[in-house]
């Protein structure tokens, strides 16, 4: 106290008092430095926390925006067509159509429909169904001279084209004068999502830029939105759906489940051998099926009434069966006792399908067995009332590999 309170006239401080005062001043300075360091540290921590909070807020906002955009895309896909004035008398006299523009109209005798992918199983079924409705059909052939000959025998105009070239598709649209387009993309053995999605984008761009295409029906696949990313050819079709929904071209979607036709597919080394039927799932697995014929009928029904179907889709499914139930249907249809077997390629894919060309196929098998298609057969039959069940499909097929005809089923 004396050291701090020394006044003139007082006795001078002792040496101890001077040292005590110096030590006290040093302690005050050290405490001041400590407080300043703590304040700086608190400021840095507060700044860091503010930056982290801002980052989290931005991430939350971005996620909410993505979810809103995804929900909007789904809403657009499911939305009914907007009310509009009376449609023109025919598609052939309609002006350029963009979403929200002039109303759609039904095809007539002067309308032209371009089928891209016209010579595959589903493409041929589409062509048959459109021809049956006496509509003018142009087919873009990819099956060489045999495919072209098949189209010509059905009175279909053949146009040249390449799904990988926008210029080629544009030329096909121009030569066919098509106001309607059916799009069936090609399955790619490797990098399917990139290759198949690019095919779809090319065709969509060409249709959009042509100014003449009113309506596109895209043959997609059921359940693509639920399939894992590893089922890349399913996801490729989902990508195309989203691109088409976001384009200016009006559209609808046809989404088949597993095709009955896969039981007689020589091109995949799986012909229908006498007394045998081979499928890609285990025989105890219940799998949904539809005939390619009925996918074609669904497409034709939608193309014939685009006003009703704009922005909508239909899952194509006739029935749900185990392998043994499929075999029993073949027995009744053929007159020969038949048995179900899993294809050899399925076993190979299960073991070696972790990489390479079989990865996509293995993922599809697991998806079909674990998750499966979720289509409603009753809903589909309101659009295609005569959709074939398994027995009806085999009866329509009528023969084994090599052309041997089925016997009288009543003998079984």
N, C-alpha and C positions, 0 to 999 in steps of 0.2 A: 504493500500500500504506500509506503514511503517513497519507494522508487517511482511509482506512478504519480504520486501527488507532491513531489518535491517543488517547493516554491523558493523564490529568492529570499534570502535571510535565514532559511533553514540550514541545518547542518548538511554538508554534502553527503550524498549517498556513499555507503561503504562499497568496497569491491564486490562483496556478495550480492548487494542490492543491484549493482550494475549488471552482473552476470545473470541475475534472475530476470531482470527486465529484458535483456537480449534474448534469453531463452524463451520468454513469453512471447516476444515479437515473432520469433521463428516459428513457434507453435501456431500462432494466429495465421501466419503466411501459409504454412503447410495445410492447415484446415481449409483455408480459402481455396488452395489449389485442388484439394480433394473434392470440395463441393462443386467447383467448376468442371472437374472431370466427370463427376456424376451427372451434372446437368447436360454436358455434351453427349454422354452415353445415353441418357434418357431421350435426348432429341433425336439421336441416330436410330434408336429403337422405335420411337414413335414414327419417324419417317419411313423406316423399313416396313412397319406394320401397315401404314397407310398405303404403301405401294402394293403390299400383298393383298390388302382388302380391295384395292382398285382392280387388281388382276383377277381376283375371284369374282368380283362383280361383272367384269367384262365377259369372263368365261360363262357365267350364268346367263347373261344377256344373249351371248352367241348361241348357247344351247337352246334357250327359249325361242330364238328366232328360227333356228333350224327345225325345231319341233313344230312351230307355227307354219313354216313353209311346207313341211311334210303333210301336216293336217290339211292345209289348203289344197295340196295336190290330190289327196284322197277325196276331198270334197268336190273338186272339179271333176274327177273321174266318175263320181257317183251322181253328180248333179243332173237333174232332168234338163232337157233342152229348153231354152228360153222361149216364152210366147212370141209369136211372130205373125206377120200378115200372111194371107193365103199364099201358098207356094206357087211357082210358075207351073205351067201345064206339063212340062217335061224337063228332064235333066238336060237334054240336048239344047234347050234354049236358055238355061240358067246362066247367070253371070258368075264371075269369079266369086268364090265363097271363102270367107274367113270367119273365124269364130266370132259370133255376135253380129255377123253381116246378114246377107240375104238368107232366106230360109232354105232348108234342104227340100228335095223332092224325090219321089220314087223314080227308079229307072224305067224307061219305056223302050219301045222297039228301036228307037234311034240312039239309045244310050250305049256306051261301050264300057266294058269292065275288063281291066287288065289284071290278070292273075300272075303274080310274081312267085316263082317256085311251083309252076303248074304241073310238073311231071313227077313229083314225089308222091308218096301215099296220100297225104292230106291234100296236096295240090290237085291230084287227079280226082279225088272225091269232091273237091270244091267245083272243079270244072264240070263234072257230071251233074251236080246239083243245079248249077246255073243254067246249063244247057237244057236240063229238064224243065226249067221255068221259062224256056224259050227266050232267054236273054242273050244279047250279043256279047261273046266272050273272046278276048285276045289272051293268048297264053305265052308267057316268056319261058322258053324251054331251056333246061340245063342238063337234060338227059341225052344229049347228042341226037343223032338221026332217028333212033328208036323213039325218043320222046316226041320229036317233031311229028313223026308218022302217027303216033297215037293221038296227038292233038288234031291233026288233019282229018283222021277218020271220024272224029266227032264234030266236024264242021267248025273247028276253032281256028281263028286266024293266028298264025305263029309270028311272033315278033322276036327279034334278036335283042339280047341284053346281057348285062353283067352286073350282079348285085354289088360288086366292088367298085363300080364306076358310076358316078353321078351323071356324067355325060351320056353314058349308054342308057341309063334309066330314063333320062330326059328324052332321048331319041325314041325310046320305046313308047313313052307316053304320047309324044308328038305323032308318031306314025299310027298309033292305035286310036288317037283322039279320045282317050278314056276319061270319063268323068268320075269313075269309081275305080278303086284299087283294092285288091286283096293281097296282103303281104305275108308271105311264109318264108322265113329266113332259113339258111342252111346250118345244120349242126356242124361245128368244127371239132376235130379230134383233139386239137391242142389249142390252148389259149382261147377257148370258146367265148369267154365273156368279151374279150376285146374284139375278136374277129366278127362274131355274130352281131354284137351291138353296133359295130361299124357298118355292117350291111344294112341294118335297120335305119341308121342315121342317114346313110347315102340315099336310100329310097324316100325317106321322109323329106329330106332337103329337095330332092328332085320334084316330088309331088307339090311341095309348098311353092317352089319357084315357078312351076308350070303355069299356075293361074287357071288351070282347067279342072283339077281334081277336086270334086266336092266332098268325097267321103272315102275313108280308108278303114277296112276291116283287117285287123291284125290277129293272126293265129298265134297265140302265146302259149302258156302252160298254166295249169291249175296250181295254186299254192306257192308260186314263186316268191311271194313276199314273206312266207314263213320258212322257206328253205334256208339252210346255212350258206354262208358265203362260198363254201367249197363246192357246192353244186353250181358250177359256173355257168352252164348252159341254161339253167333256170334263171339265174340272176341276169344273164344277157337279155332274156326276154322281158324281164322286169325293167331293165334299163331302157329298152325300146318303148315299152308302154309309157314310161315317164317322159321320154323324148317326144313321143307322139302327142301325149296330153299337153305338153308345153308348146307344141307347134300351132300354126294357124289352121291346120287342116282338121276338119271334124272327123271323129273316129269312133270305133267301138272295138271290143276285145272278145275273142273267142278263146276259151282256156280249157283245152282237153286234159283229161287224166291219162292214165296208161292206155295205150291202144290195144284192142284185141288183135290188131294186125301184126303186133310184134310176135305172136305165136306162129306166124307163117312169114318169115322174113329171110329168104335165101340170101339177100344182100348182106345180112349180118350172120351168115352161116347158121341160121336157125329155121330151116324149112319145117313144115308140118309133116313129120314122119309117121307112118302108119302105127296107130296104137299109142302114140306118145305126143305129149305137148310140153314144151319147155318154156319156162318163164324166168324172169330175173330175180324174183323173190323166193324165199322158202315157202314150201307148200302150205304151211300152217298160217302164213301171213294173209290177212284179208286185204285185198287190193281192189281199188276202184278201176273200172274199165269202161271204154266206149269204143265204138267202131269208127274208123276214119270216115266211112260213108256218112255217119251221122254228124261228124264234125263239119263235113261239106254241106250237109243240109242246114245246119245251124248258120253257117256263113251265108248261104243263099237266102235264108229267111231274114237275116239282119241287113244284107245289102238291099233286099227288096223293100225294106221299111226303115230307112236311115233316120227318119224323123223320130221314130219311137226309140231307136237304139243309140242315138248320138250320146257319147260320153259314158256309155254303160258297157257292161260285160256279162258274159254267161259262162259258167263252169259246165263243161260237157262230161256227163257221167250217166251211164245206163244202169250199172249195178256194181255190187261189191262182193267179191268171191274169194274163197281160199283156193289154193292150187288143186286140192281134191275136188272141189265143186266145179272148177273149170274142166277137169278131166271127165267128170260125170256128164257134163253138158256135151262134151265131144263124143262120149260114148253114145248118148241118145241121138245125136245128130248123124253120126257116121255108121252106126250099126256094128262098130268094132270096139271091144272093151279097151279103154285107153287109160293111161296113167300120167300123172304130172311129175316132171323132173325140173330141178333147178339147172339153168344153163351152166355149161362148163366155164364160160367167161366170168360168171358171177364168183365162182370159187377162186379163180385166178385173181380177180379184183380184190377180194377180201384179204388175200395174203400179200399181194404185191402192189395194191392200189394206194400205197402211201405217197407215191410220187409218179411222175410221168403221165402217160396218156390215160392210165386207168384211174387216176385220182378222182376225176370228175365223176366217172361212172360208179366207183365205189361209194362216193358220198351220196349219190342219188339212191343207190340200193339201201343204204343205212337210213336215209331220210324216209323212204317209202315204208320200211319195216318199223321204224321207231315212231315216226310222226304220221306219215301217210297223208293222202289227199283227203280233203274235207268237203267234197262237192255234195250237192243235194240232187239226187237222181230225179226226184219228183218234180223239182223246179225245171230241170232240163227237159223233161218230157212234156211240159207245157209248150215248149218251143218245137220239139221234135217228138210228136206223140208215138211214132212208130219206131223209136230207137231200138236197135237190136240188143237182145240179151246175148249171153254166151252161146246158147244153143242156136239161136237165130243166126248169129254170125257164122258159126261153123256150117250150118245148113246152106247159107248163102255161098260160102266158100266151096263146099261140095266135093272136094278132092284132096288126096294126099300128095306129097312130093312125087313128082314124076307124072302127074296127071291121072293117077288111079282114082276112079270115082268111089264115093262112099256107097256102101251097101244099104239095103232097106233097114232103117233104124228099128222097125217093128220086130226084127228078128232078135234083138238084144233083150 
